[in-house]
């Protein structure tokens, strides 16, 4: 899973640069994963995430938000194997 969080700033020189202030990257990641589970978009829980990349970047106003990419290494089955539940 890759998550890229974009935080608005008026300073154009910061656009695209790392956001090194609160909130913490790990707390943001947990928030997104919990929302996917709670919203029914994810079967099981977030323990299924084996690889996680989290980025925080500055952006111009109006472009803030989060980009979520989920990659599946195993073939998708109609019913997940029991050990994944």
N, C-alpha and C positions, 0 to 999 in steps of 0.2 A: 504494500500500500504506500502510496505517496500522497502527502498533503502539503500544499503550499498556501500559506496564509498571507494575505495582502492587507497592509495597514496604510491608511491614507496619511500623507504629509504634504504640506504646501511647498516644502523645500525641494525643488526639482533636482538638485544635485544628489538627493537621497534616493530618487526613484530607481527601483531595481536592487538597491543595496540591502544588506542584511538588517533586519529589525532586531536589535539586541536589548529590547526593553520588555517589561512584563506586558502581557501574560506569558508564562513559560510555555515552551513548545510542547512539553510532555502533557501539560494540562489541556492544551488546545486539542491535541491528538485524542486524548481520552474523551473529551467532549464530543468530538465528531463520531468516534467509534460507538459510544453509548447512544448517540442519536440515531445511528444506523440500526442498532439493535432494537431500541425502543420504538422506532418507526416501522418495524417489521420488514425492513429492507435487507436484513441480514439474518440468516438462520444460525441459531446457536448464540455464541457470544464472541467478544473481541479477542478471546484467547486463540482464535484461529489465525490471527495475523502472525506470520512468521518473520516477515521483513517489513520494517517501517522506516520511511524517510519523511522527516518533517522539516519544512523550510518556513521561515518568516521573512517577508520582504516588504520594503516600503513601496508605495505606489501613489499615483495621483488620485485626488478625490473623485469618487464615483466609480473607481475600479476595485474598491476593497471587497474582500470576501475570501473564500477558500476554494481551491481546486482540489478535487479528490480523484485519484486514479487507483483502481483496484486491479491487481493482476492475479490470475488463477494459474497455479502451476500444475494442478491435477485436472483430468478431464471432468467436465461438468456432467453429473448424473442427475436423473430425475429426482431421486431421493438420496440425500447425502449419506455417506456411510455412518454407521452407528457411532464410531469413535469420534466423529466430528461434531456430534450433537451434545 
